[in-house]
Amino acid sequence: MSEKLAIDAKGLSKGYKIGKTKQQVLKDVDFNAYHGQVTMVMGPSGSGKSTLIAALSGLMKPDEGEVIALGESLWKKKKSKIDQFRLDHCGFIFQGFNLFPALNATQQVEQVLKYCKASKTEARRRAIAALEEVGLGHRLKQTPAALSGGEKQRVAIARALSKNPQLLFADEPTSALDSVSGQVVIKLLHRAAKEHGAAVICVTHDPRLEAYADRIIHMEDGKILDDRQITPLT
Amino acid sequence: MSLALSTLIFEWRRYMAAVIALAVAGLLVLSLVGMFMGIGKTFSATIDRSPAHLMVLPPDSEGFGGATQPRRNIPALFQHPEVVEVQPYTVRWAMWSNFPAAGQPAKRDGVQTIVVDPVKGAVTMPNDFNEDVIMALQEPYTVVIDQSSLAKLGVKVGDKATMNGRTVTVRATVANYPSLFNAMVFTSRQTAKLLNLADEGPRVGSLLVKVADPARTDQVVEELNSMGKGQYKAWTRAQLSEKNQEAMFKESFIVIILGFMLLVGIFIGVVITWQTLQGAILANIKEFASLRALGVSMGALNLIIMELSFWVGIAGLGMTAILLMGVNALAGAFNLTMYYPLWSILTIGAMLLTIAVLSGLLSLGVLKKSQPADLLR
């Protein structure tokens, strides 16, 4: 698959006011990511990596700079259009799994698909397919309380993947997991890039995940220090 | 099943405070209405169970009360060809005293004496009095009282007692004529005369009227009112019952108590339901934030909360019904009649749902904390 540019951000800056002082978290950062690739953003705490993906995904407006996502200028859109953009094109995986305790695995996925205008039967079919893809075909009716940490994260991945997102953002997706579950999760993210052609942008501390990255970006003090392309672009 | 309903069922303990607050608010008002209406019903028990098709009251009377009208209205009513029976509804106060067992103090109390004609189908004879009761009333100097009044009046069936100083015998009992204040004692017109309780003077109270064809009662009422030219006013039983209920709520102390309870109920309901909903939403705020991150709009999340508050309201209604059954059982044990007119049930139902929805609206502000960027630590 020849990689296409999925996200292209230029001159991103963001600062937070803490008391009377303003702390600059992102300093004129340029960033891009390609379809079909897993881009890892690594760096110590406070380096600005989470703020970067918040700005890239339309969750937090940068003070300066522009994000072109799937060919559209993200921050020139109205708030509701940004929501719609995320609904149509973005998947998210967080460190905490954030699953509703009352819903079983299938319902967790269906809940999101309902807002994607999928019919009830279509939502059910896609939810089951997504859960089977993450290896949870035998846990469809389990609520979060009956699932292990790794399984919960796989439900969260199924929920994100069921929308067929072109952009998949993951924030420390393996931090709360043991090494075996962590491996399973990163393999699923890798598959999302390779088989579904999603641009996967993953923020992590975990050096074991480097093995699955196509590109590794190191950040520190709100700047990109290093940008290594592991898998050459075709 | 929707997310809101699943959440309410799964996390029912979390929402219990809100459901109970709503139920208590509903119960507070509804049980008071039930009690007041029940008292009203007790007062009119003999009317409600009279075989009369219509009642004739003084023209300015606003309900079944103590106002009187000229006795000559009785023959005037017979000018309508369809009127077949007219009798005055006679209630007189009397002083009751039992014959106590040796060493026991006598039980003395004022009683309401209700005069009936001990003939089956008579317009003054309540339609739930059986043959034995009617026959018992045919004997002079016999009375019939409600079962629940036996202890209050210190007698049992077969005992003697005095009314206004004359000896009477309790020959039978009837059921479902409890009285919150003074007990009801039924006598025949003949016994009432013997006890000097039947007034044959020129004025009478309400008149009970039977017509030839009960299906034409409404028309007869209209025709009587036009014939009477303002000398009296005829009412159907339904009209009078409605008027009695209205009159009940014109009593200022009842309106004040009910209004106060309504305000307290609404205040408790809104505050507790609002706070409970807020707490419950905050407990799931990260889940809502993840939906926001996935592109679900704030409007859609607001709808989930509003649906949740609606279901909390429905659960509150269910709980009110259960608690109300308990209150009714308790009232039954104390022979207290409770009556809930449909309007009171509908009003309280609407009030509880309004409280729940209002609390939901007040809780929406918490959702603003569902900023998905906060999930990206």
Interface residues (C-beta under 8 A of the other chain):
Chain A: S50 T51 I53 A54 S57 L59 M60 S80 D83 Q84 F85 R86 L87 D88 C90 G91 F92 F94 Q95 G96 N98 L99 F100 P101 A102 L103 Q107 Q111 V112 Y115 T143 A156 R159 A160 K163 D171 E172 V203
Chain B: L3 S6 T7 I9 F10 E11 N284 K286 E287 A289 S290 L291 R292 A293 L294 G295 V296 S297 M298 A300 Q371 P372 A373 L375 L376 R377
